[in-house]
Amino acid sequence: MKIKETLLKDRSKETCAEIVAYIGTDKGKLSEFMEAMLSSDYELSQKASWVLQFITDSRPELLDLYQQDLLEKIKQEGNHDAVLRAIMRHWGEYGFPESIEGEVYDLGFKYLEGNYAIAIKAHAMSACLRLVKKYPELATEFYLLMQEVVLKYGESSAGIKSRGIKIIKELEKFKGNL
């Protein structure tokens, strides 16, 4: 299978599952996939981001060697929302190394404060919360931001409202830091 060609010709759940099965734990095949994911080709990286979600759900540890690369990709201008969503989802659900946690936190704030898709915001909430749990001194600023986000987007998005309220309740456990 040629991953790049497969991604560009067909976009389906079945194709995503086939690519993940093809990659397995083979580092060479994973490297081939990551070339597509990290590509400057807008359409290719967009389509690869859906496969990234499948990898995140099945074998997130495979991405451990690519955390810095994912950070560099997400920081690039002009990414499709799917790329931002897939990377933030991975970090929100499975974490990230200490070496990039400050930049992930800053990106999370950027996505929560800015005009980004609701799904990106939702995953940014989870990624930021991971750091607040590790560094409780961040609780106050994150708590204030979460209140703003829920007020601003809660009426138009049930997902933001639901996740936001859960995170605010979680943050209230850090009362000494609020």
NUDREN-176746 format. One line per 2 residues: number of its first residue (from 1); for each residue y, z, x of C-alpha. Coordinates in steps of 0.25 Angstrom, whole numbers, plus 2048, in hexadecimal, padded with zeros to 3 digits. Each point is the difference from the previous one (the first is absolute). Example, Ala and Ser with C-alpha at 12.3 -4.5 7.8 and 13.67 -1.06 7.14 Angstrom:
# NUDREN-176746
1) 7EE:81F:831 | 80E:7FE:806
***
This chain:
# NUDREN-176746
1) 800:800:800 | 80E:7FD:805
3) 808:80B:7FA | 80E:7F9:800
5) 7FB:7F4:7F9 | 7F8:808:7F6
7) 80D:809:7FD | 808:7F3:7FE
9) 7F6:7F9:7F7 | 7FC:80A:7F6
11) 807:80D:7FB | 7F5:808:7F8
13) 7FA:80E:800 | 7F3:7F9:804
15) 806:7FA:80C | 806:80D:804
17) 7F3:807:7FF | 7F9:7F4:808
19) 80A:801:80B | 7FE:810:801
21) 7F1:7FE:800 | 801:7F5:80B
23) 809:809:809 | 7F7:80C:7FE
25) 802:808:80D | 801:7F4:809
27) 80D:802:809 | 801:7F1:802
29) 800:7FD:7F2 | 80A:80B:7FD
31) 809:7FB:80B | 7FF:7F2:7F9
33) 804:806:7F3 | 80B:808:806
35) 806:7F4:806 | 801:7FA:7F2
37) 806:80D:7FB | 80A:802:80B
39) 804:7F1:7FF | 80E:7FB:7FE
41) 7FB:7F7:7F6 | 805:805:7F3
43) 7F5:7FB:7F7 | 7F5:804:80A
45) 804:80E:802 | 802:802:7F1
47) 7F2:7FB:7FD | 7FA:809:80B
49) 807:80C:7FB | 7F7:800:7F4
51) 7F4:800:809 | 807:80B:808
53) 7FF:809:7F3 | 7F1:7FD:7FF
55) 7FE:804:80F | 808:80D:7FD
57) 7F7:803:7F5 | 7F3:7FD:807
59) 802:803:80E | 80E:805:803
61) 7FC:805:80E | 7FF:7F1:804
63) 80F:800:800 | 802:80B:80A
65) 802:7F7:80C | 80B:7F8:7F8
67) 809:80B:7FB | 80B:7FC:80A
69) 7FF:7F1:7FC | 801:804:7F2
71) 80C:808:802 | 806:7F4:808
73) 7FC:7F6:7F4 | 806:809:7F5
75) 80D:801:808 | 802:7F1:801
77) 80A:7FA:7F6 | 7FB:7F6:7F6
79) 7F3:806:7FD | 7FA:7FE:7F2
81) 7FF:80C:7F7 | 7F1:800:801
83) 801:802:80F | 809:80C:7FE
85) 7F7:806:7F5 | 7F3:7FE:807
87) 805:807:80D | 807:80B:7F9
89) 7F3:802:7F7 | 7F8:801:80C
91) 809:80B:806 | 801:807:7F3
93) 7F2:801:7FE | 7FA:801:80E
95) 80B:804:809 | 805:7FC:80D
97) 801:804:80E | 80A:80A:805
99) 806:7F6:80A | 806:7F8:7F4
101) 802:80B:7F5 | 80F:801:802
103) 802:7F1:7FE | 7F6:801:7F4
105) 809:80B:7FA | 80C:7F8:802
107) 7FA:7F4:7FA | 7FC:808:7F4
109) 80E:805:7FE | 805:7F2:801
111) 7F7:7FB:7F5 | 802:80C:7F7
113) 810:7FE:801 | 800:7F1:800
115) 7FE:7F5:7F6 | 7F1:7FE:802
117) 7F4:7FE:7F7 | 7FB:80C:7F8
119) 7F2:7FF:807 | 807:801:80E
121) 808:80C:7FC | 7F3:807:7FA
123) 7F8:7FE:80D | 80D:804:808
125) 800:80D:7F8 | 7F1:803:805
127) 803:7FD:80E | 80C:809:801
129) 7F9:80B:7F9 | 7F5:800:80B
131) 80B:803:80A | 807:80B:7F8
133) 7F2:807:7FF | 7FF:7FF:80F
135) 80F:803:803 | 805:809:7F4
137) 80E:800:806 | 801:7F2:7FA
139) 7FE:805:7F2 | 80E:802:7FB
141) 805:7F2:803 | 7F4:7FA:7FB
143) 800:809:7F3 | 80F:7FC:7FE
145) 7FC:7F1:802 | 7F4:801:7F6
147) 809:806:7F5 | 80A:7F4:802
149) 7F4:7F6:7FF | 7FA:806:7F4
151) 80E:801:7F9 | 803:7F1:804
153) 7F3:7F9:7FD | 7F8:80A:7F8
155) 805:7FA:7F3 | 7FC:7F2:803
157) 7F3:803:808 | 7F5:809:7FB
159) 7F9:7FF:80D | 80D:805:808
161) 802:80B:7F6 | 7F2:805:800
163) 7FE:800:80F | 80E:805:803
165) 7FE:80C:7F7 | 7F2:803:806
167) 807:7FF:80E | 80C:809:7FC
169) 7F6:80A:7FB | 7F9:7FF:80D
171) 80D:802:808 | 803:80D:7F8
173) 7F5:806:807 | 80A:800:80C
175) 80A:808:7F9 | 804:808:80D
177) 804:7F2:805 | 807:7FB:7F4
***
